[in-house]
Amino acid sequence: RGGIREIEFFVQTQQLIAGGRDPDLRGHRTVEMLSMLAAKDWISHDTATRLTASYYYLRRMEHRLQMRLDEQTQTLPKDDDGFAGFACFAGYQNTDAFAADFIGHLKGVTAEYGQLFEQAESLSGEAGNLVFTGGEDDPETLETLSNMGFRRPADISAIIRGWHAGRMAATRSARAREILTRLQPVILNKLAEARSPDDGFIRFDQFLTALPAGVQIFSLFQSNPHVLNLLIDIINSTPRLAALLSGNARLIDALVPGHMPQELPATFDGFEAAMDGLRRHVHEAQFRVGTKTLADPTMATSYGEAYSRLAETAIGTIYDAALADIERQYGRLPEGDMLVLGLGKLGSGEMTLQSDLDLILICDCPDFSALSDGDKPLDADRWFARAARRLMSGLSAPSAEGELYEVDTRLRPSGNAGPLVTKLSSFVDYQLNQAWNWEHMALTRGRVLAGGDKLRHKVEAAIGDILSAPRDMAKLAQDAEDMRQRLRAHQPQAGPFDIRRGDGGLVDVEFIAQSLQLAHGAQHEGLLVPQPLPQLLRALHQADCLDISAHDGLQGAAACFLSLRQIASLCLEDDETAPPAAIAGLLLEALNEPDMSRLSDVIEAHRSHVSACFAATMSHLRGL
């Protein structure tokens, strides 16, 4: 033990784990790879130095051994005279000095090699009898699974026996099954901590099923047990992240210490290649933000900006790729331009993992009868229509890499029935002459995300004019109240932790702020800048549109509701009306509350204050 082969295997094991995602770690020279592993922070520089010195020393001894005996061998002489002769040939005064150096290197290599796997050997917990070989269930294993909390132990046993039969790509090699056998106790014990161990197990099985053939992922778990623990925490408590993993197993790389996310390439070879590259980039970034939320739920509200910046990057990339693809097919449209206007949580920079994209596409051209300058020219209407369809396809069409976002374009003047892209003149005419007050409330969060500067300036100026136009304040109050009631009728509150809907929920806070924006935006230009809700409330207070009591109460409610909303987007299923015990700790840590009873009381107090503020705001508007 402790020879050259262990050094080589040490390097190759790390390459199996990390080389798939980092081309710099795919080399064949052992010493160069030791240096690169240290440079990439996979091993310490001291480890690389020690193993490099031992590698050179052992190679030198191997070469001298073969020179002396004139044959290919790695075995030292066993007789005393032969051993002493080799020690002398290797440059030592005596055999003791040679043995001390030689054994010292062997022990050093053995220690480094053993340290690589020492954590893995601690994974086999005391789970009881867990036998999954053969064609029949082991009765004691079924009892163990039942005692661990699994409701369907026979089904669990059958699935695990399928793993060992190589029924999925990831477990077809004997080495993969060997490592998985060692990992099984900790996997099952960790899954047993969930509120529903059976559901967590099924999600873990889906993750394994999505893996390609090879032992890399199991070697990663063996040498980095915390990655396995974090993975199972995600599977147990965050169905949304687990679903991302099931569709894209490579996202596990984001959990590895030292992993650097791949930058989005500046150029792609074709539209579809651009979309697949973008989907991989976005999904990994979403996964990383989600895991950060788990690691530090006290910062949950700040992650809305991260999700929003990511969506804005995606939209800009697809916009450029879609227009380039249309121009390649049909040529450029002289003086024509199209932009993307983001609304909703995207516009205000408060997205969650589940947020869809509220978009309006606006185009402008001096002459809509003009033709593009390509070999297959199109008039402006058809050119913009095809560009819009290409853009929407890139944003929402599914592929082998999954889909990016769901897109909602109902806020465009024609709703879902009309064309995807709206002419600037039609947009302005509709907003000034036909739009309801609630549509202007939505427009307060309108932010240009992609498009040429000339059209951008026109649209931003038009939105400013629309939002600051004189309006009947009593009708504004009535429209806000009517829309509030309509939302409650169509989307009633699902439970006490549905903080968006119901009396005094997040929607009420947003309606208060947006109504005051429309009422006072003409006098205070800074109020009409799209911004997150806490910043907007602060701006309204600074403009004397909210007194200190109302402001402080609304800020407290907004902070609470937005934090809960971020965590719920990760951890709650669509049909869950209350947070399960598995994520109670996250909620309490995020809101710094001692128990769920106290948190419920805090939420109800916020709702009461918001409801009072809503009534006071509507009364204020009617008095203007």
C-alpha positions in Angstrom: 0.0 0.0 0.0 1.0 3.6 -0.5 2.7 3.1 -3.8 2.5 4.8 -7.2 -0.9 3.2 -8.0 -2.5 4.7 -5.0 -1.3 8.2 -6.0 -2.7 7.6 -9.5 -6.0 6.3 -8.1 -6.2 9.3 -5.8 -6.0 11.6 -8.8 -8.3 9.5 -10.9 -11.0 9.4 -8.2 -11.0 13.2 -8.0 -11.1 13.4 -11.8 -14.2 11.1 -11.9 -15.9 13.5 -9.5 -14.9 16.8 -11.0 -13.5 16.2 -14.5 -16.9 15.9 -16.2 -17.6 19.6 -15.5 -14.1 21.0 -15.7 -12.0 20.2 -18.8 -8.9 21.4 -17.0 -9.1 18.2 -14.8 -9.2 15.7 -17.7 -5.4 15.4 -18.2 -3.4 12.1 -18.1 -0.3 13.3 -16.3 -0.5 12.5 -12.6 1.8 15.3 -11.4 0.1 18.0 -13.6 -3.3 16.9 -12.4 -2.2 17.1 -8.7 -1.2 20.7 -9.3 -4.4 21.4 -11.1 -6.5 19.8 -8.4 -4.8 22.1 -5.9 -5.3 25.1 -8.1 -9.0 24.3 -8.3 -9.3 23.8 -4.5 -10.2 20.2 -4.7 -7.2 19.3 -2.6 -4.8 21.4 -0.5 -1.5 22.7 -1.9 0.3 20.8 0.9 -1.4 17.5 -0.2 -0.3 18.2 -3.8 3.2 18.9 -2.7 3.5 15.8 -0.6 2.0 13.5 -3.1 4.1 15.0 -5.9 7.3 14.5 -3.9 6.3 10.9 -3.1 5.4 10.2 -6.8 8.8 11.4 -8.0 10.6 9.5 -5.2 8.7 6.2 -5.9 9.2 6.6 -9.7 12.9 7.1 -9.1 13.1 4.0 -7.0 11.1 2.0 -9.6 13.5 3.1 -12.4 16.6 2.2 -10.3 15.1 -1.2 -9.4 14.5 -2.0 -13.1 18.0 -0.7 -14.1 19.6 -2.9 -11.5 17.7 -6.0 -12.4 17.4 -5.2 -16.1 13.7 -6.2 -16.1 10.2 -4.7 -15.7 9.5 -5.1 -12.0 8.2 -3.2 -9.0 9.2 -5.7 -6.3 12.1 -5.0 -4.0 14.6 -7.8 -3.4 13.5 -10.0 -0.5 16.9 -11.4 0.5 19.2 -9.3 2.8 22.0 -9.1 0.3 19.8 -8.1 -2.6 18.0 -5.5 -0.4 21.3 -4.0 0.9 22.7 -3.9 -2.7 19.7 -2.0 -4.0 19.8 0.4 -1.0 23.4 1.2 -2.0 22.5 1.5 -5.7 19.8 3.9 -4.8 22.3 6.2 -3.0 21.9 5.2 0.6 24.6 4.5 3.1 22.7 1.6 4.7 19.4 -0.2 4.6 18.0 1.5 7.6 18.2 4.9 6.0 16.7 3.6 2.8 13.9 1.8 4.7 13.1 4.9 6.7 12.7 7.1 3.6 10.9 4.5 1.6 8.4 3.5 4.3 7.9 7.2 5.2 6.7 7.9 1.6 4.5 4.8 1.6 2.9 5.8 4.9 2.4 9.4 3.7 0.6 8.2 0.5 -1.5 5.8 2.5 -2.6 8.5 4.9 -3.6 10.9 2.0 -5.4 8.2 0.2 -7.2 7.0 3.3 -8.2 10.6 4.2 -10.0 10.8 0.8 -12.4 8.1 1.9 -12.4 8.3 5.7 -15.8 10.1 5.8 -17.3 7.5 3.5 -16.7 4.7 5.9 -18.8 6.5 8.6 -21.9 6.5 6.4 -23.1 3.0 7.3 -25.4 3.9 10.2 -27.1 1.5 12.6 -30.3 1.2 10.6 -31.0 -2.4 11.5 -31.2 -5.2 9.0 -31.1 -3.8 5.4 -30.7 -6.6 2.9 -31.8 -6.0 -0.7 -30.2 -9.0 -2.5 -32.1 -11.9 -4.1 -35.5 -12.0 -5.7 -37.6 -11.9 -2.6 -38.1 -9.3 0.2 -36.2 -9.9 3.4 -38.8 -10.0 6.3 -36.4 -8.3 8.8 -35.6 -5.6 6.2 -39.3 -4.8 5.8 -39.6 -4.6 9.6 -36.6 -2.2 9.7 -38.1 0.0 6.9 -41.4 0.1 8.7 -39.8 1.1 12.0 -38.0 3.9 10.2 -41.4 5.3 9.2 -41.8 4.1 5.6 -45.5 3.3 5.0 -44.9 1.0 2.0 -41.8 -1.0 3.0 -42.4 -3.7 0.4 -42.5 -1.1 -2.4 -39.3 0.5 -1.1 -37.6 -2.8 -0.9 -38.6 -3.7 -4.5 -37.3 -0.4 -5.9 -33.9 -0.8 -4.1 -33.6 -4.4 -5.3 -34.2 -2.9 -8.8 -31.2 -0.6 -8.2 -29.0 -3.6 -7.4 -30.3 -5.4 -10.5 -29.0 -2.6 -12.6 -32.4 -1.4 -13.9 -31.2 2.1 -14.2 -28.2 3.5 -16.1 -26.5 4.8 -12.9 -26.4 1.3 -11.3 -25.4 -0.9 -14.2 -21.8 -1.1 -13.1 -20.7 -3.4 -10.3 -18.6 -0.5 -8.8 -21.6 1.9 -8.7 -23.7 -0.8 -6.9 -20.9 -1.4 -4.5 -20.7 2.2 -3.5 -24.5 2.6 -3.4 -24.7 -0.4 -1.0 -22.4 1.5 1.4 -24.5 4.6 1.1 -27.9 3.0 1.6 -28.1 3.2 5.4 -27.5 6.9 5.5 -29.8 7.5 2.5 -32.7 5.7 4.2 -32.0 7.2 7.6 -31.9 10.7 6.2 -35.1 10.1 4.1 -36.8 8.8 7.2 -36.5 12.3 8.8 -39.0 13.7 6.2 -42.7 14.4 6.9 -43.4 11.7 4.2 -40.5 9.3 3.9 -42.2 7.4 1.1 -42.6 10.6 -1.0 -39.0 11.6 -0.4 -37.8 8.1 -1.4 -39.8 8.3 -4.7 -38.2 11.7 -5.5 -34.7 10.3 -4.7 -35.4 7.3 -7.0 -36.5 9.8 -9.7 -33.2 11.6 -9.2 -31.2 8.3 -9.6 -33.2 7.3 -12.6 -32.3 10.6 -14.3 -28.6 10.0 -13.8 -26.4 8.8 -16.7 -24.3 5.6 -16.4 -21.1 5.8 -14.3 -19.9 5.9 -10.8 -19.1 9.6 -10.6 -22.1 10.7 -8.6 -21.8 7.9 -6.1 -18.0 8.6 -5.7 -19.0 12.2 -5.1 -21.4 11.2 -2.3 -18.8 8.8 -0.8 -16.1 11.4 -0.6 -18.4 14.4 0.2 -21.1 13.1 2.6 -22.4 16.6 3.2 -23.4 16.8 -0.5 -25.5 13.7 -0.1 -27.0 15.1 3.1 -27.8 18.4 1.5 -29.3 16.6 -1.5 -31.7 14.6 0.7 -32.6 17.8 2.7 -33.6 19.3 -0.6 -35.6 16.2 -1.6 -37.3 16.1 1.8 -38.2 19.8 2.2 -38.2 21.5 -1.2 -40.3 19.8 -3.9 -39.6 22.5 -6.4 -35.8 22.1 -6.2 -36.3 18.4 -6.2 -38.3 18.6 -9.4 -35.5 20.7 -11.0 -33.0 18.0 -10.0 -35.1 15.2 -11.4 -35.2 16.9 -14.7 -31.5 17.8 -14.7 -29.2 15.7 -12.5 -26.1 17.7 -13.4 -27.4 20.4 -11.1 -25.9 18.4 -8.2 -22.6 20.0 -9.2 -23.9 23.2 -7.6 -23.7 21.6 -4.2 -20.1 20.7 -4.5 -17.7 23.0 -2.5 -15.6 25.0 -4.8 -17.8 24.5 -7.8 -17.8 27.6 -10.1 -21.0 28.1 -12.1 -20.4 28.1 -15.8 -20.6 31.5 -17.4 -23.2 32.0 -20.1 -21.3 32.0 -23.4 -21.2 35.2 -25.4 -22.1 33.5 -28.6 -23.9 30.3 -29.7 -24.0 28.3 -32.9 -27.6 28.8 -33.8 -30.8 29.6 -32.0 -31.6 26.2 -30.6 -28.0 25.8 -29.2 -28.4 29.2 -27.6 -31.7 28.2 -26.0 -30.3 24.9 -24.6 -27.2 26.7 -23.3 -29.4 29.3 -21.7 -31.7 26.7 -20.1 -28.8 25.0 -18.5 -27.4 28.3 -17.2 -30.8 29.4 -15.8 -31.7 26.1 -14.1 -28.3 25.9 -12.4 -28.6 29.5 -11.2 -32.2 29.0 -10.0 -31.0 25.9 -8.1 -28.1 27.8 -6.5 -30.4 30.6 -5.3 -32.9 28.0 -3.9 -30.1 26.3 -1.9 -29.0 29.6 -0.6 -32.5 30.2 0.7 -32.4 26.9 2.5 -28.9 27.8 4.0 -29.9 31.3 5.1 -33.7 31.8 5.2 -33.2 35.2 7.0 -32.1 36.6 3.6 -35.2 35.2 1.7 -36.5 38.6 0.5 -33.1 39.4 -1.1 -33.4 36.4 -3.4 -36.3 38.0 -5.3 -33.8 40.3 -6.9 -31.5 37.4 -7.9 -34.4 35.5 -9.6 -35.4 38.7 -11.4 -31.9 39.5 -12.6 -31.6 36.0 -13.9 -34.9 36.3 -15.8 -33.8 39.6 -17.2 -30.6 38.1 -18.5 -32.5 35.2 -20.1 -34.9 37.6 -21.8 -32.1 39.7 -23.1 -30.2 36.7 -24.4 -33.3 35.2 -26.1 -34.3 38.6 -27.5 -30.8 39.0 -29.2 -30.9 35.4 -30.5 -34.5 35.6 -31.8 -33.9 38.8 -33.7 -30.6 37.5 -35.1 -32.4 34.3 -36.3 -35.2 36.3 -37.9 -32.7 38.7 -39.6 -30.7 35.7 -40.9 -33.9 34.3 -42.5 -35.6 37.5 -43.7 -33.1 40.3 -43.4 -33.2 43.4 -41.2 -36.1 45.8 -41.0 -34.9 49.3 -41.6 -35.7 51.6 -38.6 -37.9 48.9 -37.1 -37.6 48.0 -33.4 -39.3 45.7 -30.8 -38.9 45.8 -27.1 -39.9 43.6 -24.1 -41.8 45.3 -21.2 -41.8 43.3 -18.0 -44.6 43.7 -15.4 -45.6 42.0 -12.2 -43.0 40.5 -10.0 -40.5 40.6 -12.8 -41.0 44.3 -13.3 -40.6 45.1 -9.6 -37.7 42.7 -9.1 -39.4 40.4 -6.6 -39.7 37.0 -8.4 -39.6 33.6 -6.8 -38.6 30.3 -8.2 -42.2 29.7 -9.4 -42.9 33.2 -10.8 -44.1 33.4 -14.4 -43.2 36.3 -16.7 -45.7 39.0 -17.2 -44.7 40.5 -20.6 -45.9 43.0 -23.2 -44.1 43.1 -26.5 -44.1 46.5 -28.2 -42.9 47.3 -31.7 -42.5 50.5 -33.8 -41.6 51.3 -37.4 -42.0 54.5 -39.4 -43.6 52.5 -42.3 -45.3 49.2 -41.5 -45.6 48.5 -45.2 -41.8 48.5 -45.6 -40.1 45.3 -46.4 -37.1 43.7 -44.7 -33.9 43.6 -46.8 -33.3 39.8 -46.9 -33.7 37.3 -49.7 -37.1 36.4 -48.3 -38.5 39.9 -47.4 -41.4 40.3 -45.0 -43.5 43.4 -44.3 -43.1 44.9 -40.8 -46.3 43.3 -39.4 -45.2 39.8 -40.4 -41.6 40.4 -39.4 -42.5 41.5 -35.9 -45.0 38.7 -35.6 -42.4 36.1 -36.4 -39.8 37.7 -34.2 -42.3 37.7 -31.3 -43.2 34.0 -31.8 -39.5 33.2 -31.9 -39.0 35.1 -28.6 -41.9 33.4 -26.9 -40.8 30.0 -28.1 -37.4 30.5 -26.6 -38.8 31.6 -23.3 -41.5 28.9 -22.8 -41.1 26.0 -25.2 -40.0 22.7 -23.6 -36.9 20.8 -24.7 -34.6 18.1 -23.5 -33.1 20.7 -21.1 -36.6 21.6 -19.7 -38.4 24.9 -20.2 -37.4 28.3 -18.9 -40.5 30.1 -17.8 -44.3 30.2 -18.1 -45.2 33.5 -19.9 -48.3 35.5 -19.3 -49.2 38.1 -21.9 -52.8 38.8 -20.8 -51.9 42.4 -19.8 -51.3 43.4 -23.5 -54.1 45.6 -24.9 -55.7 42.7 -26.9 -55.4 40.2 -24.1 -54.8 36.6 -25.0 -56.9 36.9 -28.2 -54.8 39.4 -30.2 -51.4 39.5 -31.7 -48.4 38.8 -29.5 -46.7 42.1 -30.4 -48.5 45.5 -30.0 -47.7 48.6 -32.1 -46.5 51.5 -29.9 -49.3 53.8 -31.2 -51.9 51.1 -30.3 -50.4 50.6 -26.8 -50.4 54.3 -26.0 -54.0 54.8 -27.4 -55.3 51.9 -25.4 -53.7 52.9 -22.2 -54.8 56.6 -22.4 -58.3 56.0 -23.7 -59.5 52.5 -22.8 -57.5 51.0 -20.0 -59.0 50.5 -16.5 -57.4 51.9 -13.4 -56.3 48.4 -12.3 -54.4 48.1 -15.6 -52.6 51.3 -14.8 -51.9 50.0 -11.3 -50.2 47.0 -13.0 -48.3 49.3 -15.3 -46.6 51.0 -12.4 -44.3 48.0 -12.4 -43.6 48.2 -16.1 -39.9 48.0 -16.8 -38.2 47.8 -20.2 -36.0 44.7 -20.3 -34.8 44.5 -23.9 -34.9 46.6 -27.0 -33.3 49.5 -28.8 -32.7 52.8 -26.9 -34.8 54.9 -29.2 -38.0 52.8 -28.6 -37.1 52.4 -25.0 -37.1 56.2 -24.5 -40.5 56.4 -26.3 -42.1 53.7 -24.2 -40.8 55.0 -20.9 -41.9 58.5 -21.7 -45.4 57.2 -22.7 -45.7 55.2 -19.5 -44.8 58.3 -17.5 -47.5 60.3 -19.2 -50.0 57.6 -18.8 -49.4 57.1 -15.1 -49.3 60.8 -14.2 -52.4 61.7 -16.2 -55.2 63.3 -14.2 -57.8 60.8 -13.0 -60.9 60.6 -10.9 -59.7 59.7 -7.4 -63.0 58.4 -6.2 -63.2 56.1 -9.2 -59.6 55.0 -8.6 -60.6 53.9 -5.1 -63.7 52.2 -6.3 -61.8 50.3 -9.0 -59.2 49.2 -6.5 -61.9 47.9 -4.2 -63.8 46.2 -7.0 -60.6 44.4 -8.3 -59.8 43.3 -4.7 -63.3 41.8 -4.4 -63.1 40.1 -7.8 -59.7 38.5 -6.9 -61.2 37.2 -3.7 -64.2 35.7 -5.5 -62.0 33.9 -8.1 -59.0 33.1 -5.9 -60.1 32.7 -2.3 -57.5 32.4 0.4 -56.4 28.8 0.6 -55.4 28.8 4.3 -53.8 30.9 7.1 -50.4 30.8 5.4 -51.7 31.9 2.0 -50.2 35.3 2.6 -50.9 36.7 -0.8 -54.7 36.5 -0.7 -57.4 37.3 1.8 -58.0 40.3 4.0 -54.8 42.2 4.7 -52.6 40.0 2.5 -49.8 40.9 0.2 -52.1 41.9 -2.6 -53.7 44.5 -0.3 -50.3 46.0 0.4 -49.5 46.2 -3.3 -52.9 47.8 -4.1 -52.3 50.4 -1.4 -48.9 51.3 -2.8 -50.0 51.3 -6.5 -53.1 53.4 -5.8 -51.0 56.0 -4.0 -48.5 55.9 -7.0 -51.3 56.8 -9.4 -52.7 59.4 -7.0 -49.5 61.3 -6.3 -47.1 60.2 -9.1 -47.6 63.4 -11.1 -46.3 65.5 -8.2 -43.5 63.1 -7.2 -41.7 61.7 -10.2 -39.7 59.2 -8.2 -42.9 57.3 -7.2 -43.3 56.1 -10.8 -40.0 54.2 -11.0 -40.6 50.4 -10.9 -39.1 49.1 -7.6 -39.5 46.4 -5.0 -42.4 46.9 -2.6 -40.2 47.8 0.5 -38.4 50.6 -1.5 -41.7 51.8 -2.9 -43.3 52.1 0.6 -40.3 54.0 1.7 -40.6 56.4 -1.3 -44.3 56.9 -0.5 -43.4 57.8 3.1 -40.7 60.2 2.0 -43.2 61.9 -0.3 -45.6 62.3 2.6 -48.1 59.9 1.1 -47.9 57.5 4.1 -47.6 58.6 7.7 -45.0 56.9 9.9 -47.4 54.6 11.6 -48.9 53.3 8.3 -45.4 53.0 6.7 -43.9 51.1 9.6 -46.8 48.7 9.8 -46.8 48.1 6.0 -43.1 47.6 5.9 -43.3 45.0 8.6 -46.1 43.2 6.8 -44.3 43.3 3.5 -41.1 41.9 5.0 -43.0 39.1 6.6 -45.1 38.3 3.6 -42.3 38.4 1.1 -40.1 36.1 3.2 -42.9 33.6 3.6 -43.6 33.8 -0.1 -40.0 33.0 -1.1 -39.9 29.9 1.2 -43.4 28.7 0.2 -42.3 28.8 -3.5 -39.6 26.3 -2.7 -41.3 24.1 0.0 -45.0 24.0 -0.5 -46.9 21.8 -3.0 -49.7 23.5 -4.9 -52.4 21.8 -2.8 -50.9 22.5 0.6 -52.7 25.1 2.7 -50.3 25.2 5.7 -46.6 24.6 6.1 -45.7 21.1 7.2 -43.5 20.4 10.1 -40.5 19.8 7.9 -40.2 23.4 6.9 -41.5 25.0 10.1 -37.9 25.6 11.2 -37.1 27.5 8.0 -40.1 29.8 8.5 -39.3 30.5 12.1 -35.7 31.2 11.4 -36.7 33.5 8.5 -39.0 35.5 10.7 -37.1 35.2 13.9 -40.1 33.8 15.8 -40.0 31.1 18.6 -42.8 28.8 17.4 -45.6 28.5 14.8 -48.3 29.7 17.2 -46.4 33.0 17.7 -45.8 33.2 13.9 -49.5 32.8 13.2 -50.3 35.6 15.7 -47.7 37.8 14.0 -49.3 37.2 10.5 -52.8 37.9 11.8 -51.5 41.2 13.4 -50.0 42.2 10.1 -53.2 41.4 8.2 -55.2 43.5 10.6 -52.9 46.5 10.2 -52.9 46.1 6.4 -56.7 45.9 6.2 -57.0 49.1 8.3 -54.5 50.8 6.0 -56.4 49.7 2.9 -59.6 51.2 4.2 -57.8 54.4 5.2 -56.1 54.7 1.8 -59.4 54.3 -0.1 -60.9 57.0 2.2 -58.0 59.3 1.5 -58.3 58.9 -2.2 -62.0 59.8 -2.1 -61.1 62.9 -0.2 -58.7 64.2 -2.9 
